[in-house]
Amino acid sequence: SFIKYRAGPGHSPSSPRQSVRKNLDFEPNSTTALILEARPANLPAKPAEEAQKHRQQYEEMVAQAKKRELKEAQKRRKQLELRCKVEESIGNAAQTWNQEILPNWSTMCNSRRVRDLWWQGVPPSVRGKVWSLAVGNELNITHELYNICLARARDKWKSMPTEPVTEDAGSSLADREASLELIKLDISRTFPHLCIFQQGGPYYDVLHSILGAYTCYRPDVGYVQGMSFIAAVLILNLDTADAFIAFSNLLNKPCQMAFFRVDHSLMLTYFAAFEVFFDENLPKLFAHFKENKLTPDIYLIDWIFTLYSKSLPLDLACRVWDVFCRDGDEFLFRVALGILRLYEDVLTRMDFIHNAQFLTRLPDHIPPDQLFSHIHAVHMTSKNRKWAQVLQALQKEQEWISPVLKR
């Protein structure tokens, strides 16, 4: 059946919904308040017991909502207090670095107090200065030399063909300076979530310039994938020319040079040294990796190539860099052991595929203090030998074996 609506004089047709709405003598403020409202006049009134029950339910809802609001407010207050405390701590630390440590660098840099402060993380406002001083400039690179190398790179870019170069084509060219063109391919992949190094971004030209200048400064090395991440981290903390100086000196360290020049025998020596300390610190996980044939090169290459800047959250990577600039190559392998120690329980339950996937794509959120406490717990001694001694012994062994194998 259906209802017919007849339009009388001065009336317009109305929908059933509108008609019902006119009969309602209340407008609920919210869906939760609806249970408190009296029924419309054309319906029987609520029994007193039901009305009391509904009021009780409503009061419980209100009490729960207030409790949630109070809990959220307390959480926000705690977060704000923590943030203020962290900012105050960073401000105090920056003042200590600026007023006490940096002016007296040579006498204070190795003191116990400074080393403890260093471990806690260098304040961002002084990070660039501390990195520059810690890395040093053994190569004696000047701002003028940077400008010369950059001018040479720009001349080469002008003379290059306009067609895009593929990675395979570029890597097969004899002249390593031809890797200048490969830089463009890689810059867009550098911290894409920041959107500052991509074309049109504020640091695109700076990153392009430093990498181009380096390929002309070291044509024997050229540009290698992974370099863009290292240069980008330096750009975020230093002026352009100083970033180039730090970049060139960092890449000149033995470990970095071995990896970027793809010196296979030396890379294998570093992996072998790492495994000595892996077995020493985490025997259960080491045995699990051995059983699953998970070798260090599967995860370590990417970590070392980018100095963790691609693998770890940027803030955490910078804190790793703080101590790496102080302690050198050894710390990179200590961090690797710290990561493995942090996730040991998870990794021992995984097979080869899942282990490899996990280590090549670490979690987005890694608690910095938790990771650093695990790094701190790593022992870099094996049978009373330190990292440098183990590495040296393995290098000598490798040097002795190589000529024998060639015979």
C-alpha positions as CSV (number, residue, x, y, z in Angstrom):
1,S,0.0,0.0,0.0
2,F,1.0,3.6,-0.4
3,I,0.0,7.0,0.9
4,K,-1.4,9.6,-1.5
5,Y,-0.6,13.2,-0.8
6,R,-3.2,15.7,-2.1
7,A,-2.0,19.3,-2.5
8,G,-4.6,21.5,-1.1
9,P,-4.8,25.3,-1.4
10,G,-1.6,26.8,0.1
11,H,0.0,23.4,0.6
12,S,2.8,21.7,-1.3
13,P,3.4,18.0,-1.4
14,S,5.7,16.7,1.3
15,S,7.6,13.5,1.7
16,P,6.7,11.0,4.5
17,R,10.1,11.7,6.1
18,Q,9.2,15.4,6.3
19,S,5.8,14.7,7.7
20,V,7.2,12.5,10.5
21,R,9.9,15.1,11.2
22,K,7.2,17.7,11.8
23,N,5.7,15.5,14.4
24,L,9.0,15.3,16.4
25,D,9.1,17.7,19.2
26,F,12.8,17.1,20.0
27,E,16.2,17.3,18.2
28,P,18.8,15.1,19.7
29,N,22.2,16.8,20.3
30,S,24.2,13.6,19.7
31,T,23.6,9.9,19.1
32,T,24.7,9.1,22.7
33,A,22.3,11.6,24.1
34,L,19.4,10.0,22.1
35,I,18.9,7.4,24.8
36,L,18.0,10.2,27.3
37,E,15.3,11.7,25.2
38,A,11.6,11.1,26.0
39,R,9.7,9.2,23.3
40,P,7.5,11.2,20.8
41,A,4.0,12.0,22.0
42,N,2.4,9.5,19.6
43,L,4.4,6.6,21.3
44,P,4.0,5.1,24.7
45,A,6.2,6.7,27.4
46,K,9.3,4.9,28.6
47,P,8.9,2.8,31.7
48,A,10.7,4.3,34.7
49,E,13.1,1.3,34.9
50,E,14.1,1.6,31.2
51,A,14.6,5.4,31.6
52,Q,16.8,4.8,34.6
53,K,18.8,2.2,32.7
54,H,19.3,4.5,29.8
55,R,20.4,7.3,32.1
56,Q,22.9,5.0,33.7
57,Q,24.3,3.9,30.3
58,Y,24.6,7.5,29.3
59,E,26.5,8.4,32.5
60,E,28.8,5.5,32.0
61,M,29.5,6.6,28.4
62,V,30.2,10.2,29.6
63,A,32.5,8.9,32.4
64,Q,34.5,6.7,29.9
65,A,34.8,9.6,27.4
66,K,36.1,11.9,30.2
67,K,38.5,9.1,31.3
68,R,39.8,8.8,27.7
69,E,40.2,12.6,27.4
70,L,42.1,12.8,30.7
71,K,44.4,9.9,29.6
72,E,45.0,11.6,26.2
73,A,45.7,14.9,28.0
74,Q,48.2,13.3,30.4
75,K,49.9,11.6,27.4
76,R,50.2,14.9,25.5
77,R,51.5,16.6,28.6
78,K,54.1,13.9,29.2
79,Q,55.2,14.1,25.5
80,L,55.5,17.9,25.8
81,E,57.5,17.6,29.0
82,L,59.8,15.0,27.4
83,R,60.3,17.2,24.2
84,C,61.1,20.2,26.4
85,K,63.5,18.1,28.4
86,V,65.2,16.8,25.2
87,E,65.4,20.3,23.7
88,E,66.8,21.7,26.9
89,S,69.4,18.9,27.1
90,I,70.4,19.5,23.4
91,G,70.7,23.3,24.1
92,N,72.9,22.7,27.1
93,A,75.1,20.2,25.2
94,A,75.4,22.7,22.3
95,Q,76.5,25.4,24.7
96,T,79.2,23.0,26.2
97,W,80.4,22.1,22.7
98,N,80.5,25.7,21.5
99,Q,82.0,27.3,24.5
100,E,84.3,24.6,26.0
101,I,85.1,21.8,23.6
102,L,85.4,23.3,20.1
103,P,87.7,26.3,21.2
104,N,90.0,23.7,22.9
105,W,89.6,20.8,20.5
106,S,93.1,19.4,20.4
107,T,93.4,19.1,24.2
108,M,89.8,18.1,24.9
109,C,88.6,15.8,22.1
110,N,90.0,12.6,23.6
111,S,89.0,13.3,27.2
112,R,86.6,10.9,28.9
113,R,84.0,13.7,29.5
114,V,84.0,14.6,25.8
115,R,83.8,11.0,24.7
116,D,80.8,10.4,26.9
117,L,79.1,13.5,25.5
118,W,80.0,12.3,22.0
119,W,78.4,8.9,22.6
120,Q,75.1,10.6,23.5
121,G,75.0,12.3,20.1
122,V,76.4,15.6,18.9
123,P,73.9,18.4,18.9
124,P,72.7,19.2,15.3
125,S,73.9,22.8,15.5
126,V,77.5,21.8,16.0
127,R,77.5,18.5,14.2
128,G,79.1,19.8,11.0
129,K,82.0,21.4,12.9
130,V,82.6,18.3,15.0
131,W,82.5,16.0,11.9
132,S,85.0,18.2,10.0
133,L,87.4,18.3,12.9
134,A,87.1,14.5,13.6
135,V,87.5,13.4,10.0
136,G,90.3,15.8,9.4
137,N,91.8,16.9,6.1
138,E,94.8,14.6,5.4
139,L,94.3,15.2,1.7
140,N,94.8,19.0,2.2
141,I,91.9,19.8,0.0
142,T,91.2,23.6,-0.3
143,H,88.0,25.4,-1.3
144,E,90.0,26.5,-4.4
145,L,90.6,22.9,-5.4
146,Y,86.9,22.1,-5.0
147,N,86.1,25.0,-7.4
148,I,88.6,23.8,-9.9
149,C,87.2,20.2,-9.9
150,L,83.7,21.6,-10.1
151,A,84.6,23.7,-13.1
152,R,86.1,20.7,-14.8
153,A,82.9,18.6,-14.1
154,R,80.7,21.4,-15.6
155,D,82.8,21.5,-18.7
156,K,82.4,17.7,-19.1
157,W,78.7,17.9,-18.6
158,K,78.4,20.6,-21.3
159,S,80.3,18.4,-23.8
160,M,78.2,15.3,-23.0
161,P,75.4,14.0,-25.3
162,T,71.9,15.1,-24.4
163,E,70.5,11.5,-24.6
164,P,70.1,9.9,-21.2
165,V,72.8,7.3,-20.4
166,T,71.8,4.0,-19.0
167,E,73.7,2.5,-16.1
168,D,75.1,-0.4,-18.2
169,A,76.3,1.9,-20.9
170,G,78.0,4.2,-18.4
171,S,79.7,1.5,-16.4
172,S,81.3,0.0,-19.5
173,L,83.1,3.2,-20.5
174,A,86.8,3.1,-19.8
175,D,87.0,6.7,-18.6
176,R,85.7,6.8,-15.0
177,E,84.8,10.5,-15.4
178,A,82.0,9.3,-17.7
179,S,80.3,8.2,-14.5
180,L,79.4,11.9,-14.3
181,E,76.3,11.2,-16.3
182,L,75.3,8.3,-13.9
183,I,75.1,10.8,-11.0
184,K,71.9,12.2,-12.5
185,L,70.3,8.7,-12.4
186,D,71.1,8.3,-8.7
187,I,70.3,11.8,-7.3
188,S,66.6,11.2,-7.7
189,R,66.9,8.1,-5.5
190,T,68.6,9.9,-2.7
191,F,66.3,10.4,0.3
192,P,63.2,10.7,-2.0
193,H,60.9,11.3,1.0
194,L,62.7,14.5,1.9
195,C,62.1,15.9,-1.7
196,I,65.1,18.3,-1.3
197,F,67.7,16.5,-3.4
198,Q,65.4,15.7,-6.4
199,Q,65.4,17.9,-9.5
200,G,63.8,21.3,-8.6
201,G,64.6,20.8,-4.9
202,P,66.9,23.2,-3.0
203,Y,69.8,20.8,-2.7
204,Y,69.7,19.1,-6.1
205,D,72.5,21.3,-7.7
206,V,74.6,21.1,-4.5
207,L,74.5,17.3,-4.5
208,H,75.1,17.2,-8.2
209,S,78.1,19.6,-7.9
210,I,79.8,17.7,-5.0
211,L,79.5,14.3,-6.8
212,G,80.6,15.7,-10.1
213,A,83.6,17.5,-8.5
214,Y,84.6,14.2,-6.8
215,T,84.6,12.2,-10.1
216,C,87.0,14.7,-11.5
217,Y,89.1,14.8,-8.3
218,R,89.3,11.0,-8.3
219,P,88.7,9.7,-11.8
220,D,90.3,6.4,-10.8
221,V,87.3,5.9,-8.5
222,G,84.6,7.8,-10.3
223,Y,81.1,7.8,-9.1
224,V,79.8,4.6,-7.4
225,Q,76.2,4.0,-6.2
226,G,75.9,4.8,-2.5
227,M,78.1,7.9,-2.7
228,S,75.1,10.2,-3.1
229,F,73.7,9.2,0.3
230,I,77.0,10.0,2.0
231,A,77.3,13.4,0.2
232,A,73.7,14.2,1.0
233,V,74.2,13.7,4.8
234,L,77.2,15.9,4.7
235,I,75.3,18.6,2.7
236,L,72.7,18.7,5.4
237,N,75.3,19.5,8.0
238,L,78.1,21.5,6.2
239,D,78.6,24.2,3.7
240,T,79.2,23.0,0.2
241,A,83.0,23.2,-0.1
242,D,83.4,21.9,3.5
243,A,81.1,19.0,2.7
244,F,83.3,18.2,-0.4
245,I,86.4,18.2,1.8
246,A,84.8,15.9,4.4
247,F,83.4,13.7,1.6
248,S,86.7,13.2,-0.1
249,N,88.6,12.5,3.2
250,L,85.9,10.0,4.3
251,L,86.0,8.1,1.1
252,N,89.8,8.0,1.3
253,K,89.7,5.9,4.5
254,P,90.9,2.3,3.9
255,C,87.6,0.6,4.4
256,Q,85.6,3.0,2.2
257,M,88.3,2.9,-0.5
258,A,88.2,-0.9,-0.5
259,F,84.5,-0.9,-1.0
260,F,84.2,1.9,-3.5
261,R,87.0,0.6,-5.6
262,V,85.4,-2.9,-5.3
263,D,88.6,-4.5,-4.1
264,H,87.2,-8.0,-3.7
265,S,90.0,-9.6,-1.7
266,L,90.1,-6.7,0.8
267,M,86.3,-6.6,1.1
268,L,86.4,-10.4,1.9
269,T,89.0,-9.6,4.6
270,Y,86.7,-7.1,6.2
271,F,83.8,-9.6,6.1
272,A,86.1,-12.3,7.6
273,A,87.1,-9.9,10.4
274,F,83.4,-9.1,11.0
275,E,82.6,-12.8,11.3
276,V,85.3,-13.3,14.0
277,F,83.5,-10.7,16.2
278,F,80.1,-11.9,15.1
279,D,80.9,-15.4,16.4
280,E,82.4,-14.0,19.6
281,N,79.4,-11.8,20.4
282,L,76.4,-13.7,19.1
283,P,77.4,-17.4,18.7
284,K,73.8,-18.7,18.5
285,L,72.8,-16.2,15.7
286,F,76.1,-16.8,14.0
287,A,75.5,-20.5,13.9
288,H,71.9,-19.9,12.6
289,F,73.3,-17.7,9.8
290,K,75.9,-20.3,8.9
291,E,73.3,-23.0,8.8
292,N,71.1,-20.9,6.5
293,K,74.2,-19.8,4.4
294,L,73.5,-16.1,5.1
295,T,76.8,-14.5,4.4
296,P,77.8,-10.9,5.6
297,D,77.9,-9.5,2.0
298,I,74.1,-9.9,1.7
299,Y,73.4,-7.2,4.2
300,L,76.8,-5.5,5.1
301,I,77.6,-4.1,1.6
302,D,74.6,-1.7,1.6
303,W,75.2,-0.7,5.2
304,I,78.9,0.1,4.6
305,F,78.5,1.7,1.2
306,T,76.1,4.3,2.5
307,L,77.5,4.4,6.1
308,Y,74.0,3.4,7.3
309,S,72.4,6.6,5.9
310,K,70.1,4.6,3.6
311,S,69.4,1.7,6.0
312,L,68.6,3.6,9.3
313,P,66.3,6.5,10.0
314,L,68.2,9.7,9.2
315,D,68.4,11.0,12.8
316,L,69.7,7.7,14.0
317,A,72.1,7.5,11.0
318,C,73.5,10.9,12.0
319,R,74.1,9.7,15.5
320,V,75.9,6.6,14.1
321,W,78.0,9.1,12.0
322,D,78.9,11.0,15.2
323,V,80.8,8.1,16.7
324,F,82.0,6.8,13.3
325,C,83.8,10.1,12.7
326,R,85.4,9.6,16.1
327,D,86.2,5.9,16.1
328,G,86.7,5.1,12.4
329,D,85.9,2.0,10.4
330,E,85.7,-0.3,13.4
331,F,82.5,1.4,14.6
332,L,80.7,0.6,11.3
333,F,81.1,-3.2,12.1
334,R,80.3,-2.6,15.7
335,V,77.0,-1.0,14.7
336,A,76.2,-4.0,12.5
337,L,76.7,-6.3,15.5
338,G,74.5,-3.9,17.6
339,I,71.7,-4.2,15.0
340,L,72.0,-8.0,14.9
341,R,72.0,-8.1,18.7
342,L,68.9,-5.9,18.9
343,Y,67.0,-8.2,16.6
344,E,68.6,-11.5,17.6
345,D,65.4,-13.1,18.9
346,V,63.5,-12.2,15.7
347,L,66.4,-13.3,13.3
348,T,67.0,-16.7,14.9
349,R,63.3,-17.6,14.1
350,M,63.6,-16.7,10.4
351,D,64.8,-18.6,7.4
352,F,67.3,-17.4,4.8
353,I,64.8,-15.4,2.7
354,H,63.1,-13.6,5.6
355,N,66.5,-12.9,7.3
356,A,67.8,-11.4,4.1
357,Q,64.6,-9.3,3.5
358,F,64.6,-8.1,7.1
359,L,68.3,-7.0,7.1
360,T,68.1,-5.3,3.7
361,R,65.0,-3.4,4.8
362,L,65.3,-2.6,8.5
363,P,62.3,-1.4,10.4
364,D,61.3,2.3,9.9
365,H,61.3,2.9,13.7
366,I,64.3,1.8,15.6
367,P,64.6,3.2,19.2
368,P,68.0,5.1,19.2
369,D,68.8,4.6,22.9
370,Q,67.9,0.9,22.7
371,L,70.2,0.4,19.6
372,F,73.1,2.3,21.2
373,S,72.8,0.2,24.4
374,H,73.2,-2.9,22.2
375,I,76.1,-1.4,20.3
376,H,77.7,-0.5,23.7
377,A,77.3,-4.1,24.8
378,V,79.3,-5.4,21.8
379,H,82.9,-6.5,22.7
380,M,85.4,-5.7,20.0
381,T,88.1,-8.0,21.3
382,S,88.7,-11.6,20.3
383,K,91.3,-13.8,22.0
384,N,92.8,-10.6,23.4
385,R,93.1,-9.1,19.9
386,K,91.4,-5.9,18.9
387,W,89.6,-5.2,15.6
388,A,92.7,-3.7,13.9
389,Q,94.9,-6.6,15.0
390,V,92.4,-9.2,13.7
391,L,92.0,-7.3,10.4
392,Q,95.8,-7.0,10.0
393,A,96.3,-10.7,10.7
394,L,93.7,-11.7,8.1
395,Q,95.2,-9.3,5.5
396,K,98.6,-10.9,5.9
397,E,97.0,-14.3,5.6
398,Q,95.3,-13.1,2.4
399,E,98.5,-11.7,1.0
400,W,100.2,-15.0,1.6
401,I,97.4,-17.1,0.1
402,S,96.9,-15.1,-3.1
403,P,100.3,-15.7,-4.7
404,V,100.0,-19.4,-3.8
405,L,96.6,-19.7,-5.5
406,K,97.9,-18.0,-8.7
407,R,100.7,-20.6,-9.2
